[in-house]
Amino acid sequence: MMKAACLALALVALAVPAQAQMAWTDQGFVNVNFGGQAGSRTLNTGTTFDLYGEQGSLDTSQDIGGGAFFDFSAGYKVWRNLALGAGYSRVKNDNDVAISARVPDPNIFDRPRSVTGTSPGANHSEDVFYFTGTWMIPVTDVLDVGLSFGPAIFQVTQDVPTAITVSEPSAAISGTTIAQRKKTTAGIAFGVDVNYFFTERFGAGGLMRYTWGSADLEGATDSLTVGGFQIGAGLRVRF
């Protein structure tokens, strides 16, 4: 996915003709976008819990997909066509969690039973604060392209099952205890904006961007890759 995103962004950048490198005459920009983030990864967790005076074990697996995102960014020209700026985006989704557990027996010590089940609707969200340098490329009087790159800070929030309750004597899962794990981690963001202006100040644009980070969540058996390839569109303001 990362290779495909880099290739797509590079092709868009190369498609802008060299002779279109006119001076950018605006002083700054404000962009608002709505769109979708692609990407699919799996979060596996492992933990133990107490039941009937013994310790049981709990393993879970869930797909963390993409989702709809909202994005806001602004920048100010500091040199020639270069603007420095910052932005915020948010992605949220929810997915079912597959559960596999070893549950103690209420009557016989040290005879765990294997049970499986599903916990629905575990929430996942990514709040991303990014800082970018954007090189603005005016193509015509009403069309420009912005190429941006910079670091990003991800604030990841994830629902993780930490224990279960069971109904006897079948040991069927009757309830799940959910804990909210949070992690702040660093990453990158780079993208391409193509913008068309209906008036001197106001227009619309399309966004292609790739964000990437890696978060170590409590209880997870491996690092969780966050971010992904984003496509969106929205309002453009120049001043």
C-alpha positions as a LaTeX table, in Angstrom:
\begin{tabular}{lrrr}
\hline
Residue & $x$ (\AA) & $y$ (\AA) & $z$ (\AA) \\
\hline
Met1 & 0.00 & 0.00 & 0.00 \\
Met2 & 2.78 & 2.43 & 0.87 \\
Lys3 & 4.58 & 1.76 & $-2.43$ \\
Ala4 & 1.35 & 2.25 & $-4.39$ \\
Ala5 & 0.59 & 5.50 & $-2.57$ \\
Cys6 & 4.11 & 6.87 & $-3.17$ \\
Leu7 & 3.88 & 5.98 & $-6.86$ \\
Ala8 & 0.48 & 7.65 & $-7.28$ \\
Leu9 & 1.64 & 10.84 & $-5.58$ \\
Ala10 & 4.86 & 10.91 & $-7.60$ \\
Leu11 & 2.99 & 10.52 & $-10.89$ \\
Val12 & 0.72 & 13.43 & $-10.04$ \\
Ala13 & 3.70 & 15.60 & $-9.13$ \\
Leu14 & 5.55 & 14.72 & $-12.35$ \\
Ala15 & 2.44 & 15.43 & $-14.41$ \\
Val16 & 2.74 & 19.15 & $-13.60$ \\
Pro17 & 4.73 & 20.66 & $-16.51$ \\
Ala18 & 8.00 & 22.39 & $-15.66$ \\
Gln19 & 6.95 & 25.55 & $-17.50$ \\
Ala20 & 4.05 & 25.90 & $-15.08$ \\
Gln21 & 6.39 & 26.93 & $-12.28$ \\
Met22 & 5.04 & 30.49 & $-12.04$ \\
Ala23 & 5.34 & 32.61 & $-8.92$ \\
Trp24 & 2.63 & 32.03 & $-6.31$ \\
Thr25 & 1.15 & 35.46 & $-5.55$ \\
Asp26 & $-1.08$ & 34.58 & $-2.57$ \\
Gln27 & 0.13 & 34.87 & 1.03 \\
Gly28 & $-1.58$ & 31.86 & 2.55 \\
Phe29 & $-4.25$ & 29.17 & 2.32 \\
Val30 & $-6.93$ & 27.37 & 4.30 \\
Asn31 & $-8.12$ & 23.89 & 3.19 \\
Val32 & $-11.06$ & 21.84 & 4.47 \\
Asn33 & $-11.47$ & 18.26 & 3.23 \\
Phe34 & $-13.78$ & 15.29 & 3.62 \\
Gly35 & $-12.91$ & 11.89 & 2.23 \\
Gly36 & $-11.88$ & 8.33 & 2.89 \\
Gln37 & $-8.77$ & 6.55 & 4.14 \\
Ala38 & $-7.84$ & 3.15 & 2.72 \\
Gly39 & $-5.86$ & 0.52 & 4.54 \\
Ser40 & $-6.32$ & $-2.77$ & 6.31 \\
Arg41 & $-4.27$ & $-4.22$ & 9.14 \\
Thr42 & $-4.83$ & $-6.72$ & 11.95 \\
Leu43 & $-4.50$ & $-6.05$ & 15.66 \\
Asn44 & $-3.80$ & $-9.11$ & 17.82 \\
Thr45 & $-3.80$ & $-8.94$ & 21.61 \\
Gly46 & $-3.13$ & $-11.37$ & 24.46 \\
Thr47 & $-3.92$ & $-11.02$ & 28.15 \\
Thr48 & $-4.97$ & $-12.95$ & 31.27 \\
Phe49 & $-7.93$ & $-12.51$ & 33.59 \\
Asp50 & $-9.17$ & $-13.94$ & 36.90 \\
Leu51 & $-12.23$ & $-16.18$ & 37.13 \\
Tyr52 & $-13.29$ & $-18.71$ & 39.79 \\
Gly53 & $-10.07$ & $-18.09$ & 41.70 \\
Glu54 & $-7.92$ & $-19.09$ & 38.75 \\
Gln55 & $-6.34$ & $-17.33$ & 35.82 \\
Gly56 & $-7.76$ & $-17.58$ & 32.33 \\
Ser57 & $-6.20$ & $-16.42$ & 29.07 \\
Leu58 & $-7.71$ & $-14.28$ & 26.35 \\
Asp59 & $-6.49$ & $-13.83$ & 22.75 \\
Thr60 & $-8.22$ & $-11.48$ & 20.34 \\
Ser61 & $-7.91$ & $-10.53$ & 16.69 \\
Gln62 & $-9.56$ & $-7.67$ & 14.84 \\
Asp63 & $-9.27$ & $-6.02$ & 11.45 \\
Ile64 & $-8.50$ & $-2.29$ & 11.60 \\
Gly65 & $-9.72$ & $-0.91$ & 8.30 \\
Gly66 & $-9.92$ & 2.57 & 6.87 \\
Gly67 & $-12.83$ & 4.94 & 7.19 \\
Ala68 & $-14.15$ & 8.41 & 6.54 \\
Phe69 & $-11.91$ & 11.31 & 7.51 \\
Phe70 & $-12.18$ & 15.05 & 8.17 \\
Asp71 & $-9.21$ & 17.30 & 7.55 \\
Phe72 & $-8.36$ & 20.97 & 8.17 \\
Ser73 & $-5.08$ & 22.69 & 7.31 \\
Ala74 & $-3.61$ & 26.16 & 6.85 \\
Gly75 & $-0.31$ & 27.61 & 5.70 \\
Tyr76 & 1.51 & 30.91 & 5.18 \\
Lys77 & 4.09 & 31.79 & 2.52 \\
Val78 & 7.63 & 32.17 & 3.88 \\
Trp79 & 9.72 & 32.17 & 0.68 \\
Arg80 & 8.84 & 32.23 & $-3.02$ \\
Asn81 & 6.31 & 29.41 & $-3.55$ \\
Leu82 & 6.96 & 27.75 & $-0.18$ \\
Ala83 & 4.34 & 27.86 & 2.59 \\
Leu84 & 4.79 & 26.44 & 6.06 \\
Gly85 & 1.69 & 25.23 & 7.82 \\
Ala86 & $-0.08$ & 22.76 & 10.06 \\
Gly87 & $-3.20$ & 20.67 & 9.97 \\
Tyr88 & $-5.45$ & 18.21 & 11.76 \\
Ser89 & $-7.28$ & 15.14 & 10.51 \\
Arg90 & $-9.44$ & 12.50 & 12.18 \\
Val91 & $-10.35$ & 8.97 & 11.10 \\
Lys92 & $-12.71$ & 6.72 & 13.04 \\
Asn93 & $-14.12$ & 3.22 & 12.50 \\
Asp94 & $-15.38$ & 0.21 & 14.44 \\
Asn95 & $-14.99$ & $-3.51$ & 13.84 \\
Asp96 & $-15.90$ & $-6.83$ & 15.45 \\
Val97 & $-13.29$ & $-8.63$ & 17.54 \\
Ala98 & $-12.71$ & $-12.39$ & 17.28 \\
Ile99 & $-12.15$ & $-13.90$ & 20.75 \\
Ser100 & $-10.40$ & $-17.13$ & 21.70 \\
Ala101 & $-10.12$ & $-17.89$ & 25.43 \\
Arg102 & $-9.12$ & $-20.53$ & 27.97 \\
Val103 & $-11.68$ & $-20.38$ & 30.77 \\
Pro104 & $-11.27$ & $-21.99$ & 34.23 \\
Asp105 & $-13.81$ & $-24.59$ & 35.36 \\
Pro106 & $-15.94$ & $-23.52$ & 38.37 \\
Asn107 & $-15.88$ & $-27.03$ & 39.88 \\
Ile108 & $-12.56$ & $-28.60$ & 38.92 \\
Phe109 & $-9.24$ & $-26.83$ & 39.49 \\
Asp110 & $-6.73$ & $-26.59$ & 36.63 \\
Arg111 & $-9.07$ & $-27.83$ & 33.90 \\
Pro112 & $-9.49$ & $-24.87$ & 31.53 \\
Arg113 & $-12.04$ & $-24.97$ & 28.74 \\
Ser114 & $-11.62$ & $-23.47$ & 25.26 \\
Val115 & $-14.27$ & $-20.99$ & 24.17 \\
Thr116 & $-14.62$ & $-18.69$ & 21.16 \\
Gly117 & $-16.86$ & $-15.78$ & 20.36 \\
Thr118 & $-17.16$ & $-12.28$ & 18.94 \\
Ser119 & $-17.28$ & $-8.87$ & 20.55 \\
Pro120 & $-18.98$ & $-6.33$ & 18.26 \\
Gly121 & $-18.13$ & $-2.72$ & 17.54 \\
Ala122 & $-14.64$ & $-2.10$ & 18.97 \\
Asn123 & $-13.86$ & 1.56 & 18.26 \\
His124 & $-10.65$ & 2.76 & 16.65 \\
Ser125 & $-9.74$ & 6.40 & 16.03 \\
Glu126 & $-6.71$ & 8.34 & 14.82 \\
Asp127 & $-6.30$ & 12.05 & 15.53 \\
Val128 & $-3.39$ & 13.34 & 13.48 \\
Phe129 & $-1.61$ & 16.67 & 13.90 \\
Tyr130 & 0.80 & 17.34 & 11.05 \\
Phe131 & 3.28 & 20.08 & 10.14 \\
Thr132 & 4.11 & 20.57 & 6.48 \\
Gly133 & 6.10 & 22.50 & 3.97 \\
Thr134 & 3.96 & 23.04 & 0.86 \\
Trp135 & 5.38 & 24.07 & $-2.50$ \\
Met136 & 2.62 & 25.82 & $-4.46$ \\
Ile137 & 2.68 & 25.46 & $-8.25$ \\
Pro138 & 0.34 & 27.83 & $-10.14$ \\
Val139 & $-0.66$ & 26.16 & $-13.41$ \\
Thr140 & $-3.12$ & 28.82 & $-14.67$ \\
Asp141 & $-4.79$ & 31.85 & $-13.13$ \\
Val142 & $-7.48$ & 29.58 & $-11.63$ \\
Leu143 & $-5.65$ & 26.28 & $-11.15$ \\
Asp144 & $-2.76$ & 25.40 & $-8.83$ \\
Val145 & $-1.12$ & 22.32 & $-7.31$ \\
Gly146 & 0.35 & 22.00 & $-3.82$ \\
Leu147 & 3.03 & 19.43 & $-2.96$ \\
Ser148 & 3.40 & 18.92 & 0.80 \\
Phe149 & 5.58 & 16.89 & 3.14 \\
Gly150 & 6.26 & 16.89 & 6.87 \\
Pro151 & 6.15 & 15.12 & 10.24 \\
Ala152 & 2.93 & 13.98 & 11.90 \\
Ile153 & 1.84 & 13.18 & 15.44 \\
Phe154 & $-0.74$ & 10.40 & 15.81 \\
Gln155 & $-3.01$ & 10.10 & 18.85 \\
Val156 & $-4.41$ & 6.57 & 18.59 \\
Thr157 & $-7.40$ & 5.34 & 20.63 \\
Gln158 & $-8.37$ & 1.66 & 20.48 \\
Asp159 & $-10.96$ & $-0.52$ & 22.29 \\
Val160 & $-9.38$ & $-3.79$ & 23.44 \\
Pro161 & $-11.14$ & $-6.73$ & 25.20 \\
Thr162 & $-9.36$ & $-7.54$ & 28.47 \\
Ala163 & $-11.67$ & $-10.11$ & 30.14 \\
Ile164 & $-14.85$ & $-12.11$ & 29.58 \\
Thr165 & $-17.72$ & $-13.48$ & 31.62 \\
Val166 & $-19.29$ & $-16.82$ & 30.77 \\
Ser167 & $-22.62$ & $-18.52$ & 31.27 \\
Glu168 & $-22.53$ & $-21.99$ & 32.80 \\
Pro169 & $-22.54$ & $-24.90$ & 32.32 \\
Ser170 & $-21.80$ & $-24.40$ & 28.61 \\
Ala171 & $-19.07$ & $-21.78$ & 29.19 \\
Ala172 & $-20.55$ & $-19.59$ & 26.44 \\
Ile173 & $-19.29$ & $-16.00$ & 26.40 \\
Ser174 & $-21.95$ & $-13.77$ & 27.95 \\
Gly175 & $-20.05$ & $-10.51$ & 28.32 \\
Thr176 & $-16.80$ & $-8.75$ & 27.46 \\
Thr177 & $-14.81$ & $-6.22$ & 29.45 \\
Ile178 & $-13.46$ & $-3.49$ & 27.15 \\
Ala179 & $-10.50$ & $-1.24$ & 27.96 \\
Gln180 & $-9.60$ & 1.87 & 25.98 \\
Arg181 & $-5.94$ & 1.98 & 25.02 \\
Lys182 & $-4.31$ & 5.26 & 23.99 \\
Lys183 & $-0.95$ & 5.92 & 22.39 \\
Thr184 & 0.80 & 8.96 & 20.95 \\
Thr185 & 3.37 & 8.27 & 18.26 \\
Ala186 & 5.26 & 10.09 & 15.51 \\
Gly187 & 5.00 & 9.54 & 11.77 \\
Ile188 & 4.99 & 11.29 & 8.41 \\
Ala189 & 2.49 & 12.85 & 6.01 \\
Phe190 & 2.94 & 13.78 & 2.35 \\
Gly191 & 0.46 & 14.61 & $-0.35$ \\
Val192 & $-0.75$ & 16.46 & $-3.43$ \\
Asp193 & $-3.56$ & 19.04 & $-3.66$ \\
Val194 & $-5.11$ & 20.04 & $-6.99$ \\
Asn195 & $-7.17$ & 23.22 & $-6.63$ \\
Tyr196 & $-9.56$ & 25.18 & $-8.87$ \\
Phe197 & $-10.79$ & 28.67 & $-7.97$ \\
Phe198 & $-14.19$ & 30.07 & $-8.87$ \\
Thr199 & $-13.29$ & 33.50 & $-7.54$ \\
Glu200 & $-10.04$ & 35.19 & $-6.52$ \\
Arg201 & $-10.26$ & 33.76 & $-3.00$ \\
Phe202 & $-12.59$ & 30.77 & $-3.02$ \\
Gly203 & $-12.47$ & 27.45 & $-4.79$ \\
Ala204 & $-12.57$ & 23.66 & $-4.48$ \\
Gly205 & $-9.89$ & 21.03 & $-4.59$ \\
Gly206 & $-8.97$ & 17.37 & $-4.45$ \\
Leu207 & $-6.47$ & 15.75 & $-2.10$ \\
Met208 & $-4.30$ & 12.65 & $-2.31$ \\
Arg209 & $-2.15$ & 12.04 & 0.77 \\
Tyr210 & $-0.31$ & 9.25 & 2.54 \\
Thr211 & 0.20 & 9.21 & 6.30 \\
Trp212 & 2.13 & 6.61 & 8.24 \\
Gly213 & 2.95 & 5.81 & 11.85 \\
Ser214 & 3.43 & 2.82 & 14.17 \\
Ala215 & 1.87 & 2.48 & 17.64 \\
Asp216 & 2.73 & 0.02 & 20.41 \\
Leu217 & $-0.54$ & $-0.51$ & 22.27 \\
Glu218 & $-0.70$ & $-2.15$ & 25.70 \\
Gly219 & $-1.58$ & $-5.82$ & 25.34 \\
Ala220 & $-0.90$ & $-5.96$ & 21.60 \\
Thr221 & 1.38 & $-8.74$ & 20.37 \\
Asp222 & 2.88 & $-6.52$ & 17.66 \\
Ser223 & 3.07 & $-2.85$ & 16.64 \\
Leu224 & $-0.02$ & $-1.46$ & 14.94 \\
Thr225 & 0.51 & 0.46 & 11.69 \\
Val226 & $-1.64$ & 3.59 & 11.60 \\
Gly227 & $-2.47$ & 6.06 & 8.84 \\
Gly228 & $-2.94$ & 5.14 & 5.20 \\
Phe229 & $-3.70$ & 6.42 & 1.72 \\
Gln230 & $-6.29$ & 9.22 & 1.77 \\
Ile231 & $-8.44$ & 10.66 & $-1.01$ \\
Gly232 & $-10.66$ & 13.65 & $-0.34$ \\
Ala233 & $-12.09$ & 16.91 & $-1.60$ \\
Gly234 & $-13.39$ & 20.15 & $-0.17$ \\
Leu235 & $-13.20$ & 23.92 & 0.17 \\
Arg236 & $-10.15$ & 26.06 & $-0.67$ \\
Val237 & $-9.54$ & 29.62 & 0.55 \\
Arg238 & $-6.66$ & 31.91 & $-0.41$ \\
Phe239 & $-5.64$ & 35.20 & 1.21 \\
\hline
\end{tabular}
